[in-house]
Amino acid sequence: MDEDGTNINNKESMNILVTGANGQLGTSLRNAVAGSKHNYIFTDVAELDITDAAAVAKAVEDNQIDAIVNCAAYTNVDRAEDDAEFAEVLNAGAVANLAKAMAARDGRLIHISTDYVFGGNAGNTPRGEDEPTNPTGVYGLTKLHGEQAIAEAGARAIVLRTAWLYSEYGNNFLKTMLRLTAERKELKVVFDQAGTPTYAADLAEAIADILENDKFDGNEGVYHFSNEGVCSWYDFTRHIAEIAGNDDCDVQPCHSDEFPSKVVRPSYSVLDKTLFKRTFGRTIPYWTDSLRKCMAHMKQMAE
């Protein structure tokens, strides 16, 4: 309830806090909700330290927050192995702070999670939401702890697990491969890890649809969202180079063990989106279509 006794869930306009607003997804969400009837408050660590429970509670109270979209996370998979304590603080402790604050107001929480909560190898069947979790590294484990913290807080939440996120913004695989295929004559990329590249703008539009069109209530739970289709990192790179016209680079497939890592990455992390599409009545673009759209936008931005 608000101080005047009105139910926040009956408001025509909501106050929505977005954390991690300067990242790929946060920036894409800012674009997706431009002109919204709701009041979005975009924050990053400079405006709000979500690892500080008191600061979160105060921000929620001062701004009468009705919903939170948590785009903040510790996402450096390899570095997390050596920085496990802070990864746990940001991916789990901070999530608990947000969930408790929303539970206290009977508000809504949309939280972004990851395919890494599964870890290991599961053959070649797309992963459903009810599959057992078994993370193999610190990143996946701390993200799983974040999901569990939401459940423990009793918050009304939608958890969206995604994978292989890229965009026009920040540092990501797309931008790295654009640079490398432009600079090098030859490039090796792993072909024994399969998944689905996910355009941050597509995920942002899906989040906006849930909030803007009142699709949250009654649909709380865990969902999977990525673009449609499946490819390897090698396939992803080949398409990037082809669209960019970087034909002078010879992109060759290689095995994962040629690039030693502290983390065992999933060999097959395609997510089954059936539940999301059925629940929210949305179609999801095919990954190559979204890649072309993103790269066309990047070209426009550079002109």
C-alpha positions in Angstrom: 0.0 0.0 0.0 1.0 3.6 -0.6 0.9 6.1 2.3 -2.5 7.3 1.1 -3.9 3.8 1.3 -4.1 3.1 -2.4 -2.9 -0.2 -3.8 0.3 0.2 -5.9 -0.9 -2.6 -8.1 -3.9 -0.6 -9.3 -1.9 2.4 -10.4 -2.2 3.5 -14.0 1.4 4.8 -13.8 4.2 3.0 -12.0 7.5 4.1 -10.6 10.0 1.6 -12.0 13.6 1.4 -10.9 16.1 0.0 -13.4 19.5 -1.1 -12.0 22.6 -1.6 -14.1 21.2 1.0 -16.4 24.5 1.8 -18.2 25.1 -1.8 -19.3 24.0 -3.4 -22.6 20.5 -4.4 -21.4 19.9 -1.3 -19.3 20.8 1.0 -22.2 18.6 -1.1 -24.6 15.7 -0.9 -22.1 16.0 2.8 -21.9 15.4 2.9 -25.7 12.6 0.4 -25.5 10.5 2.4 -23.0 11.0 5.9 -24.4 7.7 7.7 -24.2 6.3 5.2 -21.6 3.3 6.1 -19.4 5.4 4.9 -16.5 8.1 6.7 -14.6 11.4 4.9 -15.1 14.3 5.7 -12.8 17.6 4.5 -14.4 20.4 3.9 -12.0 23.9 2.5 -11.9 26.4 2.1 -9.1 27.1 5.9 -9.1 23.4 6.6 -8.2 22.6 3.5 -6.2 24.8 0.8 -4.6 22.5 -2.2 -4.7 24.9 -4.1 -2.4 23.8 -1.7 0.4 20.5 -3.0 1.8 19.8 0.3 3.6 20.5 2.3 0.4 18.1 0.1 -1.6 15.4 0.3 1.0 15.7 4.1 1.2 15.7 4.5 -2.6 12.6 2.4 -2.9 10.8 4.3 -0.2 11.9 7.8 -1.3 10.8 7.1 -4.9 7.8 5.0 -4.0 9.0 2.3 -6.3 6.4 -0.1 -7.7 8.7 -2.3 -9.7 12.3 -3.1 -10.2 14.1 -4.4 -13.3 17.5 -5.7 -12.2 20.0 -5.5 -15.1 23.0 -5.3 -12.8 25.3 -8.3 -12.5 28.9 -9.5 -12.2 29.2 -11.0 -15.7 32.9 -11.6 -16.2 32.9 -15.4 -16.1 36.6 -16.0 -15.9 37.4 -13.2 -13.4 34.7 -14.4 -11.1 36.8 -17.4 -10.3 39.3 -15.2 -8.6 36.7 -12.7 -7.3 34.1 -15.1 -5.9 33.3 -12.9 -2.8 32.3 -9.9 -4.8 30.6 -11.9 -7.4 28.4 -13.4 -4.6 27.7 -10.0 -3.2 26.6 -8.5 -6.5 24.9 -11.6 -8.0 23.2 -12.8 -4.9 23.4 -10.4 -2.0 22.3 -7.4 -4.0 19.5 -9.4 -5.5 18.3 -10.3 -2.1 18.3 -6.6 -1.2 16.1 -5.8 -4.2 13.8 -8.7 -3.6 13.2 -7.9 0.1 12.5 -4.3 -0.8 9.9 -5.3 -3.3 8.4 -7.9 -1.0 7.9 -5.2 1.6 5.9 -3.1 -0.9 4.2 -6.0 -2.6 5.9 -4.7 -5.7 7.2 -6.4 -8.8 10.7 -7.6 -9.7 12.0 -8.6 -13.0 15.5 -10.2 -12.7 17.9 -11.3 -15.4 19.6 -14.6 -14.9 21.7 -16.9 -17.1 22.0 -20.3 -18.8 25.1 -20.8 -16.6 22.9 -21.9 -13.8 22.8 -25.2 -15.6 26.5 -25.7 -16.4 27.8 -29.1 -17.5 26.7 -30.9 -20.6 23.2 -32.0 -21.3 23.3 -33.5 -24.8 21.6 -31.5 -27.5 18.2 -30.9 -26.1 17.2 -27.3 -25.4 17.0 -26.6 -21.7 13.7 -26.1 -20.0 13.0 -24.0 -16.9 12.4 -27.1 -14.7 15.6 -28.8 -15.5 17.9 -29.4 -12.5 20.5 -26.7 -12.0 24.2 -27.6 -11.7 26.5 -24.7 -12.2 30.2 -25.5 -12.8 31.7 -22.1 -11.9 31.5 -19.2 -9.6 29.5 -17.0 -12.0 26.8 -19.6 -12.6 26.7 -20.5 -8.9 26.3 -16.9 -7.7 23.6 -16.3 -10.3 21.7 -19.4 -9.0 22.1 -18.0 -5.5 20.4 -14.8 -6.8 17.4 -16.8 -8.1 17.2 -18.6 -4.7 17.4 -15.3 -2.8 14.3 -14.0 -4.7 12.4 -17.1 -3.8 13.4 -16.9 -0.1 12.4 -13.2 0.0 8.9 -14.1 -1.2 9.0 -11.3 -3.8 6.6 -11.3 -6.7 9.1 -11.9 -9.5 9.7 -12.8 -13.0 13.2 -14.3 -13.6 14.4 -14.3 -17.2 17.3 -16.5 -18.0 19.2 -15.5 -21.1 22.4 -16.3 -22.9 25.1 -14.9 -25.2 23.9 -11.3 -24.9 25.3 -8.7 -27.4 24.3 -5.2 -28.5 25.5 -2.0 -30.0 26.6 -0.9 -26.5 29.6 -1.7 -24.2 32.0 -4.6 -24.7 30.7 -7.9 -26.1 31.5 -10.8 -28.4 30.0 -9.0 -31.5 32.3 -6.0 -31.1 35.3 -8.1 -30.4 34.8 -10.3 -33.4 34.2 -7.2 -35.6 37.5 -5.8 -34.6 39.5 -9.1 -34.9 38.1 -10.1 -38.3 39.0 -6.6 -39.5 42.5 -6.7 -38.2 43.6 -10.3 -38.7 44.2 -12.6 -41.7 43.3 -15.7 -39.7 41.2 -16.3 -36.6 40.3 -19.5 -34.7 37.0 -19.7 -32.9 35.5 -22.6 -30.9 32.9 -24.7 -32.6 32.2 -27.2 -29.8 30.1 -24.8 -27.7 26.5 -24.2 -29.0 23.9 -21.8 -28.0 21.9 -18.8 -29.2 23.1 -15.2 -29.5 20.7 -12.9 -27.9 20.2 -9.3 -29.1 19.8 -7.1 -26.0 17.2 -5.0 -27.8 15.0 -8.0 -28.2 15.2 -8.9 -24.6 14.6 -5.2 -23.6 11.5 -5.1 -25.8 10.2 -8.3 -24.1 10.7 -6.7 -20.7 9.0 -3.5 -21.8 6.0 -5.5 -23.1 5.5 -7.2 -19.8 5.5 -3.9 -17.9 3.8 -1.6 -20.5 1.0 -4.0 -21.3 0.3 -5.3 -17.8 1.4 -8.8 -18.4 3.2 -9.3 -15.0 0.4 -10.2 -12.6 -0.4 -13.9 -12.5 2.7 -14.8 -14.6 5.4 -14.8 -11.9 8.0 -17.5 -12.3 11.2 -18.5 -14.1 11.3 -18.2 -17.9 13.9 -18.6 -20.7 14.6 -15.9 -23.3 17.1 -15.9 -26.1 16.7 -15.4 -29.8 15.5 -18.4 -31.9 17.9 -20.9 -33.5 21.2 -22.4 -32.6 24.8 -21.9 -33.6 28.4 -22.2 -32.3 30.7 -19.3 -31.5 32.4 -20.2 -34.8 29.1 -19.8 -36.7 28.3 -16.6 -34.9 31.7 -15.2 -35.9 31.4 -16.3 -39.6 28.1 -14.4 -39.8 29.5 -11.3 -38.2 32.4 -11.2 -40.6 30.2 -11.9 -43.6 27.7 -9.1 -42.7 30.6 -6.7 -42.0 32.3 -7.5 -45.3 35.5 -8.6 -43.5 36.2 -11.2 -46.2 40.0 -11.1 -45.9 39.9 -12.9 -42.5 40.0 -16.7 -42.7 37.8 -17.8 -39.8 38.6 -21.4 -38.8 36.9 -23.7 -36.2 38.8 -25.0 -33.2 38.2 -27.0 -30.0 37.6 -25.3 -26.7 40.7 -26.9 -25.2 42.8 -24.7 -27.5 41.7 -21.7 -25.3 42.3 -22.9 -21.7 39.8 -21.4 -19.2 39.3 -21.5 -15.5 35.6 -22.3 -16.2 34.0 -25.2 -17.9 31.5 -23.6 -20.2 28.3 -25.4 -21.3 28.8 -27.3 -24.6 25.1 -26.9 -25.4 23.2 -24.1 -23.7 20.3 -23.6 -26.1 17.3 -22.4 -24.0 13.7 -23.6 -24.6 11.5 -20.5 -25.0 8.2 -22.3 -25.3 6.9 -21.3 -21.9 7.8 -17.6 -22.4 6.2 -17.4 -25.8 3.0 -19.1 -24.7 2.7 -17.1 -21.5 3.4 -13.7 -22.9 2.0 -14.2 -26.4 5.2 -13.1 -28.1 7.2 -14.3 -31.1 11.0 -14.2 -30.8 13.2 -13.2 -33.8 15.7 -15.6 -35.4 19.2 -14.9 -34.3 20.6 -14.0 -37.7 17.8 -11.5 -38.4 18.5 -9.8 -35.1 22.3 -9.8 -35.7 21.7 -8.0 -39.1 19.4 -5.5 -37.4 22.0 -4.7 -34.7 24.9 -4.4 -37.1 22.8 -2.1 -39.4 22.0 0.1 -36.3 25.7 0.2 -35.4 26.6 1.4 -38.9 24.0 4.1 -38.6 25.4 5.2 -35.2 28.9 5.4 -36.7 27.8 7.6 -39.6 
